[in-house]
Amino acid sequence: MPLKDAKKLLSKVRGWKLSGGKALRQEFVMRDFPAAIEFIHAIAQEAESEGHHPDLHLTGYRHLAVELSTHAIGGLSMNDFILAAKIDALPRHLKEAK
C-alpha cells in the first residue's frame, strides 16, 4: 500500500501510528498483568477469526505493543487497518492516569 494511502487510512483508527512505513503500531499500558493477558486473548480471538495475525509484545508485565503488517507483502494492506479497527472495539482495562 502506498504511504499516502496508509496515512489517509491512519485517521480512521485511533491511537495507531505508522512504524517504519510498513506496519501499524499501538502501545497500551494495561491495568495489571491479568488485564494484559485478557486483552491479548481477545486480540488473538479476533485475529484468528480474520486470519490475520499481529505481533504482540508484552514487557514489564503490563506494557503491551501491538504491531500489524501483512508479512506476505512486506508492508501494509487494507487487512491491517481492518484488524486495527476491530482491536479498537475490544474492551480493555488500561492503567488509570494519575
C-alpha positions in Angstrom: 0.0 0.0 0.0 1.4 3.4 -0.9 2.4 5.5 2.1 0.0 8.3 1.1 -2.9 5.8 1.2 -1.8 4.5 4.6 -1.6 8.0 6.0 -5.2 8.6 4.9 -6.4 5.4 6.5 -4.5 6.1 9.7 -7.0 8.8 10.6 -9.7 6.1 10.8 -8.0 4.1 13.5 -7.5 5.8 16.9 -4.1 5.7 18.6 -2.3 3.7 15.9 0.9 5.0 14.4 2.9 4.1 11.3 6.0 2.2 12.2 8.7 2.4 9.5 6.1 3.0 6.9 5.4 -0.8 6.8 3.4 -1.5 9.9 0.8 -0.1 12.3 1.7 0.0 16.0 -0.1 0.9 19.1 1.2 0.7 22.7 -1.0 0.1 25.7 -0.3 0.3 29.4 -2.7 -2.2 30.9 -4.1 -2.0 34.5 -2.1 -5.2 35.5 -0.8 -8.5 34.2 -4.2 -10.3 34.1 -5.7 -7.3 32.2 -2.9 -7.6 29.7 -3.4 -11.3 29.2 -7.1 -10.9 28.9 -6.6 -8.3 26.2 -4.1 -10.4 24.4 -6.6 -13.3 24.4 -9.3 -11.0 22.9 -6.9 -9.8 20.2 -5.9 -13.4 19.5 -9.6 -14.5 19.0 -10.3 -11.5 16.7 -7.1 -12.1 14.7 -7.8 -15.8 14.3 -11.3 -15.1 13.0 -9.8 -12.6 10.5 -6.9 -15.0 9.6 -4.6 -12.1 10.1 -2.2 -12.3 13.0 -0.4 -9.3 14.7 2.9 -9.3 16.5 2.2 -8.9 20.3 4.9 -7.8 22.7 4.2 -7.9 26.4 7.0 -6.4 28.6 7.2 -5.2 32.2 4.1 -7.3 32.9 1.6 -4.7 31.6 3.2 -2.8 28.7 1.7 -4.2 25.5 2.7 -3.3 22.0 0.6 -4.5 19.0 2.1 -4.4 15.5 0.2 -5.1 12.4 1.6 -5.7 8.9 1.0 -8.1 6.1 4.0 -10.3 6.1 3.2 -11.8 2.7 3.7 -8.5 1.0 6.2 -7.0 3.4 4.1 -4.0 4.3 0.6 -2.6 5.0 -2.6 -3.8 3.4 -6.3 -3.0 4.0 -6.4 -6.1 6.3 -4.1 -4.3 8.8 -6.4 -1.3 9.1 -9.5 -3.6 9.4 -7.9 -5.6 12.2 -6.7 -2.3 13.9 -10.3 -1.1 13.9 -11.6 -4.4 15.3 -8.9 -4.2 18.0 -10.0 -0.7 18.8 -13.5 -2.0 19.5 -12.4 -4.6 22.0 -12.8 -4.0 25.7 -9.6 -3.3 27.6 -8.6 -2.4 31.1 -5.9 0.3 31.0 -3.8 1.7 33.8 -5.6 4.7 35.3 -3.9 8.1 34.8 -2.7 9.7 37.9 
